[in-house]
Amino acid sequence: QLGFEEAAASQIAFGTAWHVLMNRGQLQAGQTVLIQAAGSGIGSAAVQVAKFAGATVLATASTDAKLARAQALGADHLINYSQQPAFSAQVMALTDGQGVDLVMEHVGGHVFTESLASFKVDGKMVTVTVAVTGTFEKYEVDLFSDPPLGKNDIVALLSLGVTTQALAGQEGAVGSAAAASIALGPYKGGVEE
């Protein structure tokens, strides 16, 4: 039984998690999802929404205590990105080298960059927002890769073009409107209401 305060507060976290995972990310049963910052309000709600949807959940957080809570909420695999900054290698190991179907990212900085290396071919990455501080590492893309870049990859590059200074390693913010509109897959631009 939820009290009035818990019920009122849960609308933001669960409403956001549902919208990002189910509406924007089109998460389906049997898929794998990487939930960043699973110890946050939205992150912990996302773990529960993803499990409800029938997904396998890989959860990240900055402390082991936060990861323990994510596991109690249903996370299948745990990654401490403070202890393992290059966590995309662990994501690939946990998914037999395939990557995840969907990444929910809302941390920014190196976590954003590592998230780009964590999803499978034709996977998706959805953002709630990107942290307003931190440094984005330059993300190298091989235009002549095997397999070649697909439509989603090109859309991602175009969408990420708004963050040129941040991705080039400059300190600073990524505009929340631009960050909220970044999603791999069909790009419609703007911020959804």
C-alpha positions in Angstrom: 0.0 0.0 0.0 1.4 3.4 -1.1 0.9 6.4 1.0 -0.2 9.7 -0.5 3.4 11.1 -0.7 4.8 8.0 -2.4 1.9 7.8 -4.9 2.2 11.5 -5.8 6.0 11.3 -6.2 5.9 8.1 -8.2 4.0 9.7 -11.1 7.1 11.6 -12.3 9.5 8.8 -12.1 7.3 6.0 -13.4 5.6 8.2 -16.0 9.0 9.3 -17.4 10.4 5.7 -17.3 7.3 4.4 -19.1 7.4 7.1 -21.8 11.1 6.7 -22.4 11.2 2.9 -22.5 7.8 1.9 -23.9 6.8 4.9 -26.1 10.1 6.2 -27.3 12.2 3.0 -27.0 9.5 0.6 -28.1 10.8 -2.0 -25.6 9.5 -5.5 -26.1 9.5 -8.7 -24.1 12.6 -10.7 -24.6 14.8 -7.7 -25.4 17.8 -6.5 -23.4 17.9 -3.0 -22.0 20.8 -1.1 -20.3 19.4 1.3 -17.6 21.9 3.9 -16.7 21.9 5.4 -13.1 19.6 2.7 -11.9 19.9 4.1 -8.4 18.1 7.3 -9.3 14.4 7.9 -9.1 13.8 7.5 -12.9 16.4 4.8 -13.1 14.9 2.6 -10.4 11.5 3.1 -11.9 12.9 2.1 -15.3 14.3 -1.1 -13.9 10.8 -2.0 -12.7 9.1 -0.9 -16.0 11.6 -3.0 -18.0 11.1 -6.1 -15.9 7.3 -5.6 -16.2 7.7 -5.5 -20.0 9.6 -8.8 -19.9 13.1 -7.5 -20.7 16.5 -8.6 -19.4 17.8 -5.6 -17.5 21.5 -4.6 -17.2 21.7 -1.8 -14.6 24.5 0.7 -13.9 25.1 2.9 -10.9 28.0 4.7 -9.3 27.9 2.7 -6.0 27.5 -0.9 -5.0 24.7 0.1 -2.6 22.7 1.6 -5.5 23.3 -1.6 -7.5 22.0 -3.7 -4.6 18.8 -1.7 -4.7 18.5 -2.1 -8.5 19.0 -5.9 -8.0 16.2 -5.9 -5.4 14.0 -4.2 -7.9 14.7 -6.9 -10.6 17.9 -6.0 -12.4 19.5 -9.1 -13.9 23.1 -7.8 -14.3 24.9 -5.1 -12.4 27.7 -2.7 -13.5 29.4 -0.1 -11.3 30.5 2.6 -13.8 32.6 4.3 -11.1 34.8 1.2 -10.7 34.6 0.2 -14.4 34.5 3.4 -16.5 34.8 1.4 -19.8 31.7 -0.6 -19.0 30.7 -1.2 -22.6 33.1 -4.2 -22.7 31.2 -5.8 -19.8 27.9 -5.0 -21.6 29.3 -6.8 -24.7 30.4 -9.8 -22.6 27.0 -10.1 -20.9 25.3 -10.1 -24.3 27.6 -12.5 -26.1 29.2 -9.7 -28.1 25.8 -8.4 -29.4 25.1 -5.4 -27.3 21.7 -4.4 -25.9 18.5 -3.7 -27.8 17.9 -0.4 -25.9 19.9 1.9 -23.8 18.3 4.4 -21.4 20.8 7.1 -20.8 20.5 10.1 -18.5 23.9 10.6 -16.9 26.1 12.3 -19.6 29.9 12.5 -19.8 31.8 9.3 -20.2 28.6 7.3 -19.5 27.0 8.8 -22.6 30.0 7.9 -24.7 30.2 4.3 -23.3 26.5 4.0 -23.9 27.0 4.6 -27.6 29.3 1.5 -27.7 26.8 -0.7 -25.8 23.9 -1.3 -28.1 23.6 -3.8 -30.9 23.3 -3.2 -34.7 19.9 -1.6 -35.1 19.6 -1.0 -31.4 18.3 2.2 -29.9 19.4 4.7 -27.3 16.9 7.0 -25.6 17.8 9.9 -23.3 15.8 11.6 -20.6 18.3 14.4 -20.5 22.1 14.7 -20.4 23.9 16.0 -17.4 24.8 19.7 -17.7 28.4 19.2 -16.5 31.1 16.9 -17.4 33.2 16.1 -20.4 32.1 14.2 -23.5 34.8 12.1 -25.1 35.1 12.2 -28.8 33.3 9.2 -30.3 35.1 7.8 -33.3 32.9 6.3 -36.1 34.2 4.1 -38.9 32.1 5.1 -41.9 33.6 2.0 -43.8 32.9 -0.5 -41.1 31.8 -4.0 -41.6 28.9 -4.2 -41.5 28.4 -0.7 -42.9 26.6 1.9 -40.9 22.8 1.6 -41.2 20.0 4.2 -41.2 19.9 4.3 -37.4 23.6 5.0 -37.2 23.4 7.9 -39.7 20.4 9.3 -37.9 22.4 9.2 -34.6 25.3 11.0 -36.2 23.0 13.7 -37.5 21.1 14.0 -34.2 24.4 14.2 -32.2 25.6 17.0 -34.5 24.1 19.5 -32.1 26.7 18.5 -29.5 29.8 19.1 -31.6 31.7 21.1 -28.9 30.7 18.7 -26.2 31.7 15.6 -28.2 35.0 17.2 -29.1 36.0 17.1 -25.5 35.0 20.6 -24.4 33.7 21.1 -20.9 30.1 22.3 -20.8 26.5 21.6 -21.2 24.4 20.0 -23.9 21.1 21.8 -24.3 18.2 20.0 -22.7 16.0 20.4 -25.7 18.5 18.9 -28.0 19.4 16.1 -25.6 15.8 15.2 -25.0 15.3 14.8 -28.7 18.2 12.5 -29.3 17.1 8.9 -30.0 18.5 6.3 -32.3 15.8 5.3 -34.8 13.3 7.6 -36.4 14.3 11.2 -35.5 11.5 13.7 -35.4 13.3 16.6 -33.7 12.1 18.8 -31.0 11.0 17.8 -27.5 7.9 15.7 -27.0 5.3 17.0 -24.7 
